Amino acid sequence: MRNPNILIVDDDADTQAQLRGVLSKEGYTIDTADTGRAALGRVTRQIPDLVMSDLNMPELDGLSLLGELRSRGYEMPIILMTACGSLKTAVDGIRAGAFDYISKPFVLNDVRLIVRRALQLSQLSREKGQPEEQFRNPIRSETLVGSSPAVVSVYKSIARVAQTESTVLLEGESGTGKELIARAIHANSARHAAPFVTIDGGALTETLLESELFGHERGAFTGAVGVKKGLLEKAHLGTCFLDEVADLSPALQGKLLRVIQEREFRRVGGTTTMAVDVRIIAASKRNLSSLVQAGSFREDLYYRLNVVTLRIPPLRERMEDIPLLAQYFVRVYGGSKRKRITGISAEAMSALTRYSWPGNVRELEHAIEQAVALTPHPIISPEDLPPVVQAAPERAVAQARGWVTLAELERTHILRVLKHYHQDLGRSAAILGIHRKTLLRKLKQFGLADGPRTTYVHPDILSALSPTDSTSVLFNPQESDQCPSQPIHRSLSGLPMQ
């Protein structure tokens, strides 16, 4: 039996080399292409068992390549790769027929597993003569921001679970965006044209919550002067998002269980059983499994809710998303005020990335909104941020032990090379042994590039070599959060000061 053949399509030589090295050791035959056009030529000459393609490439990007291969009748699994992951790109890729979607930098064990599964599915599909089922509906992604591996994993889960009718349980700390994720699941489901209603299980008393959820008949209690439809009834054929489900009383837990099991309920004070077709998405900041063990949450309801569980990572586990999130919130709040806020200084961004954000994305949003409201300048500076953010320590653990992190060593070395070669991206990348796109991506990760679409880096990044120097690197929130797909300019010089 021949070894499976894998075609790797990426204009980054480093990525090609890394994947070739890892997958060759697994016994696969590897072929590579630098562009989408070249990949089409390779496929014409020899049909691979699997294609792994970068999403952002000049001329013919990964999605276009996927579409072209499908239009020509090729059915091999296709894995899309990107350094700028987003919910939109994840859903667009899976909807277009990609087997999976992985983010850079890679977790090599994950790459091995995904490739193995893709090749197994390809073999099964050929044996059974059945095409793979694909995702077709778009997810609205305007308010879901981030490209870290943890968030990309959530994006893929949203894309997949949205195609089902399964009850979903979202677990995560306060402020992590559970309602946004519930809305994204609804928006990409077959129920997207029907209502999406939300209710907070911890915000109302038991009596009021029961009335809000199930409705009531006239005279059911003092003040019930008429018939009222509950949120479950209003959400018929749609989705009901039940936040903080752990706060429901035992009586309400039992009634919710009946809705999920029997798809029926009674209004408060009513005697008539009413049928309802509604999808339940529940959320909790507390671990329901622990509450079941403690006897404070019904075990049978837990298993009904725990059909599909998504864990939403706290912001401290995806700190690399902070620049993207901060830019997004500047765009939202800076554009809605009379004064126009155009960016965040490097010092302010550094403070944002030092702070641990116990309130998660919601706390970051409020911090940026406050900074936009208070700053007298078009650029947010550290002084505009909340005091607790300004006072965040500088890598306290590493410094206390006399060490610096690997990220700090890499950052310092890259900046020294750029300084030596007068900010020449091409020569600096060659000395560092990486592609120019990789170099620009790293600079953006360090918070030193002036916008995701721009191909320049501000000359004043050099002052970042000294913590006492002042920098004036600007992050332009008006730019798209997508990676540049055009060739990168060679020179870093000549960027006008802002």
C-alpha atoms as one frame of an Amber mdcrd trajectory, in Angstrom:
protein
   0.000   0.000   0.000   1.433   3.371  -1.028   2.062   6.162   1.436  -0.566
   8.934   1.403   0.481  12.006  -0.592  -0.003  15.442   0.974   0.217  18.728
  -0.935   1.258  21.717   1.211   0.368  25.118  -0.292   1.919  28.138   1.430
   3.974  31.151   0.327   5.898  30.989   3.619   8.966  28.773   3.228   9.208
  28.321   7.006   5.729  26.823   7.156   6.472  24.491   4.258   9.687  23.292
   5.904   8.058  22.788   9.297   5.147  20.762   7.942   7.364  18.748   5.609
   9.627  17.824   8.500   6.795  16.801  10.814   4.648  14.918   8.295   7.520
  13.174   6.510   8.374  11.503   9.811   4.806  10.152   9.878   5.475   8.310
   6.634   3.600  10.643   4.276   4.869  11.711   0.869   5.052  15.506   0.772
   4.753  17.873  -2.186   4.725  21.682  -1.899   3.524  24.700  -3.841   4.184
  28.407  -3.223   0.925  29.697  -4.752  -2.622  28.587  -5.410  -1.974  28.570
  -9.168   1.026  26.311  -8.721  -1.067  24.007  -6.537  -3.651  23.587  -9.287
  -0.870  22.520 -11.630   0.423  19.984  -9.117  -3.064  18.507  -8.654  -3.520
  18.207 -12.415  -0.347  16.134 -12.657  -0.930  14.050  -9.516  -4.041  14.029
  -7.338  -2.978  14.208  -3.673  -4.767  12.420  -0.862  -4.857  15.634   1.184
  -4.293  19.349   0.567  -3.121  21.719   3.319  -3.415  25.321   2.142  -2.696
  28.705   3.676  -5.712  31.012   3.640  -3.950  34.300   2.878  -1.972  34.125
  -0.349  -1.632  36.570  -3.246  -3.578  36.013  -6.485  -5.416  32.814  -5.495
  -6.068  32.509  -1.758  -6.950  29.355   0.164 -10.725  29.708  -0.128 -10.487
  30.369  -3.855  -8.218  27.365  -4.287 -10.691  25.221  -2.371 -13.553  26.424
  -4.557 -11.567  25.824  -7.730 -10.668  22.274  -6.704 -14.271  21.467  -5.826
 -15.556  22.959  -9.083 -13.193  20.674 -10.985 -14.591  17.636  -9.174 -11.718
  16.928  -6.774 -13.014  15.491  -3.487  -9.841  15.105  -1.426 -10.028  16.637
   2.099  -8.636  20.156   2.367  -7.238  21.669   5.563  -6.987  25.458   5.700
  -4.256  27.208   7.703  -3.984  30.816   8.819  -2.072  33.054  11.208  -5.056
  35.426  11.417  -7.849  33.207  12.606 -11.342  34.604  13.008 -14.852  33.228
  13.316 -15.660  34.407   9.789 -12.676  32.689   8.175 -13.307  29.499  10.170
 -16.953  29.350   9.127 -16.299  30.408   5.532 -13.694  27.664   5.225 -15.808
  24.906   6.751 -18.893  26.059   4.855 -16.951  25.979   1.577 -16.006  22.368
   2.181 -12.773  22.388   4.173 -12.214  19.355   6.373 -10.707  21.481   9.120
  -9.183  24.831   9.920  -6.003  25.246  11.972  -4.205  28.330  13.220  -0.525
  29.254  13.201   1.720  28.791  15.078   0.923  25.092  15.009   0.543  22.650
  17.864   2.325  19.788  16.136   0.461  16.982  17.893  -2.814  18.593  16.786
  -1.531  18.768  13.202  -0.644  15.075  13.250  -4.062  14.141  14.631  -6.037
  16.292  12.179  -4.062  14.976   9.208  -4.582  11.381  10.355  -8.339  11.924
  10.736  -8.605  13.648   7.358  -6.865  10.776   5.580  -8.999   8.199   7.400
 -12.206  10.006   6.464 -11.024  10.327   2.882 -10.473   6.589   2.707 -13.879
   5.818   4.261 -15.627   8.239   1.898 -14.023   6.580  -1.112 -14.977   3.122
   0.142 -18.603   4.117   0.780 -18.885   6.446  -2.211 -20.329   9.165   0.003
 -19.236  12.825  -0.012 -18.497  14.586   3.245 -21.315  16.682   4.737 -20.485
  20.385   4.601 -21.537  23.498   6.456 -23.536  25.976   4.431 -24.820  28.860
   6.536 -22.813  31.919   7.537 -22.229  33.049  11.097 -22.304  36.704  11.960
 -18.905  37.406  13.444 -18.683  41.160  13.851 -18.317  41.061  17.616 -16.285
  37.884  18.056 -12.650  38.924  17.891  -9.441  36.925  18.341  -7.072  34.587
  16.535  -5.408  32.623  19.349  -5.542  28.813  19.155  -7.984  28.705  22.082
 -10.422  31.032  20.313 -10.017  29.360  16.916 -11.051  26.104  18.593 -14.232
  27.828  19.827 -14.891  29.194  16.318 -14.767  25.691  14.862 -17.064  24.351
  17.575 -19.582  27.121  16.865 -19.527  26.341  13.158 -20.206  22.671  13.760
 -22.737  22.732  16.584 -24.763  25.412  14.794 -25.703  22.833  12.168 -27.375
  20.607  14.765 -30.441  20.882  17.003 -28.498  19.805  20.102 -28.837  21.573
  23.426 -25.627  23.477  24.179 -23.996  24.302  27.505 -21.508  27.194  27.566
 -19.143  27.224  30.528 -16.842  30.130  31.246 -16.101  32.968  33.617 -18.136
  36.162  33.673 -17.267  38.488  30.842 -15.929  35.875  28.427 -18.648  36.456
  25.817 -21.006  33.519  26.332 -24.037  35.414  25.026 -22.152  36.459  21.875
 -21.322  32.824  21.218 -24.935  31.786  21.806 -26.056  34.421  19.297 -23.495
  33.176  16.780 -24.777  29.610  17.122 -28.353  30.820  16.586 -27.415  33.023
  13.620 -25.879  30.097  11.763 -28.582  27.567  12.603 -31.727  26.607  10.710
 -33.573  28.712  13.306 -31.791  31.961  12.413 -34.960  33.628  11.056 -36.883
  32.909  14.291 -36.514  34.797  17.603 -33.465  34.665  19.849 -34.476  35.466
  23.422 -32.261  35.683  26.469 -32.951  35.539  30.189 -30.578  35.761  33.153
 -31.315  33.037  35.679 -29.633  34.974  38.458 -31.135  38.409  37.891 -34.725
  37.843  39.069 -36.512  36.337  42.036 -37.902  32.837  41.596 -41.488  34.042
  41.120 -40.605  36.695  38.557 -38.232  34.373  36.730 -40.901  31.686  36.441
 -43.348  34.228  35.040 -40.750  35.578  32.590 -39.801  32.110  31.410 -43.214
  30.405  31.221 -45.660  33.324  31.173 -48.789  33.525  33.338 -52.549  33.494
  33.162 -54.777  36.293  34.394 -55.145  36.193  38.171 -52.239  33.789  38.655
 -50.867  36.092  41.352 -51.389  39.589  42.678 -50.810  42.035  39.842 -51.412
  39.489  37.066 -54.161  41.496  35.378 -53.871  39.804  32.025 -52.399  36.893
  30.111 -48.666  37.163  29.482 -46.606  35.079  27.072 -43.330  33.796  28.514
 -39.965  33.923  26.783 -40.129  30.233  25.906 -43.388  30.828  24.066 -41.956
  33.903  22.332 -38.924  31.864  21.257 -41.059  29.206  19.533 -39.123  27.820
  16.538 -36.121  29.850  17.669 -33.517  29.803  20.433 -33.705  30.590  24.153
 -30.434  31.567  25.808 -30.638  30.861  29.530 -27.731  32.592  31.267 -26.525
  31.519  34.720 -28.631  28.375  34.685 -26.925  27.275  37.909 -28.954  29.915
  39.787 -32.298  28.298  38.974 -34.244  26.992  41.971 -34.902  23.223  42.198
 -38.546  23.802  41.182 -37.579  25.749  38.063 -34.915  23.176  37.229 -37.651
  20.525  37.165 -39.893  22.623  34.899 -37.014  23.366  32.518 -36.240  19.646
  32.354 -39.831  18.993  31.238 -39.508  21.607  28.473 -36.352  19.951  27.143
 -37.671  16.383  27.430 -41.320  16.765  26.467 -41.224  20.063  24.547 -44.192
  21.353  26.497 -44.960  23.636  29.458 -47.731  25.368  31.365 -48.083  29.045
  32.096 -48.081  30.067  35.746 -51.648  29.648  37.004 -52.673  27.758  33.885
 -54.012  24.249  33.408 -53.451  23.848  29.672 -50.270  22.172  28.446 -48.709
  24.071  25.543 -46.309  22.618  22.983 -43.143  24.531  22.187 -40.311  23.967
  19.731 -37.297  25.829  21.049 -33.579  25.211  21.226 -32.023  25.763  24.650
 -28.526  27.214  24.969 -27.586  27.415  28.640 -24.598  29.133  30.221 -22.935
  29.057  33.603 -19.881  30.636  35.196 -19.885  27.805  37.737 -19.003  24.190
  37.033 -22.318  22.323  36.860 -20.697  18.931  37.339 -19.368  20.060  40.727
 -22.790  21.422  41.657 -24.371  18.066  40.777 -21.897  16.297  43.041 -22.693
  18.797  45.800 -26.409  18.111  45.390 -27.359  21.685  44.426 -28.155  21.003
  40.756 -30.345  18.262  39.297 -28.337  15.476  37.751 -30.994  14.651  35.140
 -31.159  18.288  34.001 -27.370  18.462  33.851 -27.236  15.521  31.446 -29.952
  17.094  29.306 -28.009  20.349  29.107 -24.625  18.691  28.714 -25.246  17.329
  25.218 -22.617  19.648  23.750 -20.432  21.660  26.115 -18.209  24.508  24.994
 -15.654  25.920  27.413 -15.013  29.603  26.751 -11.408  30.491  27.670 -10.756
  33.465  29.967  -8.795  36.374  28.533  -5.686  35.521  30.573  -5.440  32.277
  28.562  -5.438  34.150  25.251  -3.417  37.266  25.961  -2.239  37.405  22.343
  -5.783  38.468  21.413  -5.624  41.653  23.491  -4.223  43.906  20.698  -6.968
  42.775  18.301  -9.674  43.209  20.928  -8.363  46.605  22.006  -8.267  47.847
  18.406 -11.799  46.569  17.854 -13.139  48.417  20.907 -11.307  51.597  19.892
 -13.015  51.341  16.522 -16.406  50.829  18.185 -16.188  53.583  20.804 -13.749
  55.924  19.087 -15.995  56.181  16.065 -19.140  56.827  18.093 -17.903  59.900
  19.973 -17.692  63.494  18.755 -13.926  63.393  19.070 -12.133  60.841  16.906
  -9.739  58.372  18.538  -7.354  56.852  16.003  -5.172  54.444  17.945  -3.361
  53.207  21.035   0.210  54.076  21.958   2.742  51.287  22.377   3.086  52.094
  26.085  -0.684  51.798  26.591  -0.782  48.543  24.640   2.055  47.223  26.784
   0.052  48.037  29.929  -3.007  46.285  28.483  -1.013  43.118  27.811   0.540
  43.087  31.294  -2.761  43.177  33.170  -4.428  39.823  33.993  -8.059  40.925
  33.255 -10.074  39.087  35.920 -13.206  40.586  34.350 -12.183  39.175  30.962
 -13.272  40.727  27.651 -16.040  42.748  29.306 -13.498  44.432  31.602 -11.219
  45.189  28.648 -14.152  46.682  26.748 -15.035  48.950  29.670 -11.391  50.007
  30.056 -11.164  51.048  26.401 -14.543  52.795  26.539 -13.345  54.766  29.571
 -10.058  55.628  27.888 -11.858  56.865  24.772 -14.117  59.035  26.910 -11.305
  60.538  28.997  -8.381  61.020  26.635  -7.871  64.591  25.367  -5.760  63.280
  22.479  -6.469  61.158  19.382  -4.150  58.453  20.756  -4.860  56.528  23.946
  -1.918  56.717  26.369  -1.288  54.795  29.615  -2.616  57.720  31.666  -6.043
  57.248  30.047  -6.367  53.667  31.294  -7.870  52.633  34.657  -5.356  52.846
  37.543  -5.415  49.085  38.117  -4.294  48.546  34.503  -1.588  51.201  34.734
  -0.218  49.553  37.883   0.065  46.057  36.367   3.533  44.634  37.176   6.197
  44.041  34.525   6.470  40.247  34.270   6.899  40.007  38.018   7.683  36.292
  38.259  10.396  36.216  35.594  12.074  39.367  36.850  11.992  38.199  40.470
  14.016  35.169  39.467  16.410  37.118  37.278  15.124  35.645  34.022  13.293
  36.962  30.984  10.745  35.077  28.931  11.489  33.475  25.549   9.065  35.928
  23.966  11.056  38.849  25.384  14.342  37.377  24.132  12.854  36.896  20.656
  11.427  40.407  20.637  14.724  41.986  21.663  16.736  39.995  19.101  14.370
  40.867  16.243  14.515  44.566  17.094  18.320  44.525  17.228  18.502  42.933
  13.786  16.049  45.499  12.396  18.112  48.324  13.884  21.360  46.950  12.434
  19.856  46.654   8.939  18.117  50.029   9.102  14.612  48.600   9.304  14.938
  46.638   6.058  12.328  43.877   6.313  13.766  41.691   3.563  17.369  41.652
   4.814  16.312  41.333   8.446  14.048  38.389   7.672  16.871  36.683   5.762
  19.266  37.106   8.698  16.635  35.805  11.112  15.947  32.833   8.830  12.235
  33.551   8.476   9.874  34.789   5.791   9.043  38.500   5.626   5.385  37.731
   6.365   6.476  35.826   9.452   8.570  38.796  10.576   5.691  41.223  10.149
   3.361  38.841  11.958   5.739  38.668  14.908   5.997  42.452  15.042   2.218
  42.654  15.194   2.165  40.051  17.953   4.655  42.184  19.882   2.365  45.180
  19.431   4.841  47.014  17.207   3.107  47.128  13.825   0.849  50.031  12.999
  -2.134  48.165  11.589  -3.020  44.726  10.282  -3.278  45.843   6.647  -0.269
  48.096   6.541   3.030  46.626   5.432   5.178  49.095   7.367   6.494  49.216
  10.871   6.971  52.557  12.552  10.694  53.506  12.791  10.269  54.375  16.460
   9.936  50.694  17.318  13.650  50.870  17.880  13.142  52.814  21.058  11.329
  49.796  22.457  14.764  48.265  22.990  15.041  50.442  26.062  12.155  50.393
  28.543  12.923  53.979  29.479  12.605  55.286  25.942   9.353  56.735  24.662
   7.701  55.054  21.699   5.022  56.364  19.421   3.903  53.248  17.584   0.259
  53.569  16.637  -2.333  50.872  16.156  -4.813  51.965  13.547  -8.249  50.572
  14.467  -9.721  51.636  11.149  -7.936  48.844   9.316  -9.414  45.415   8.766
  -8.398  42.624  11.128  -7.483  40.397   8.208  -3.910  39.534   7.338  -2.344
  41.287   4.335  -2.444  39.110   1.259  -0.218  41.291  -0.934   3.599  41.165
  -1.019   5.255  43.072   1.797   7.206  46.230   1.003  10.899  45.799   1.462
  11.750  49.014   3.273  10.594  50.120   6.700  11.784  53.668   6.250   9.785
  56.643   5.105   6.676  56.131   7.202   5.299  59.576   8.092   4.950  60.412
  11.749   1.392  60.657  13.035
